[in-house]
Amino acid sequence: ASAGEGAAIVNVASMAAHMLPAEIIPTSKFPLALVDPDQFLAEMATACAIAPDEARSGLAYAISKSFVRWYSTSQAERFNGRGLR
């Protein structure tokens, strides 16, 4: 399925995307999601492994919301070129 011209994309992130120090967000690895999903998942697992087991899910959540912010920004021009908002 594809969205018609003028459709709106709503990506939901949270304040968690703003809670982590920039140096622990693996932003440089985010583009892998577009070209090598398996490597992307491996890199995200590695990024989350810095946290103790009991905190890992919270770190993963915050990183995932940082990814939503990155993805929305990185794809905005492509979406706009297709008449999407």
URQUI-V423352 format. One record per pair of residues at least 12 apart in sequence whose C-alpha atoms are under 7 Angstrom apart, sorted by the first residue. I is the first residue (numbers start at 1). J is the second residue. Records with the same first field share a line. If there is no record, write none. Layout:
I=J + J
This chain:
5=82 + 83 + 84
6=83 + 84 + 85
7=84 + 85
8=84 + 85
9=85
11=68
13=65 + 68 + 69
14=65
16=62 + 65
17=62 + 63 + 65 + 66
25=63
26=47
29=43
30=67
48=60
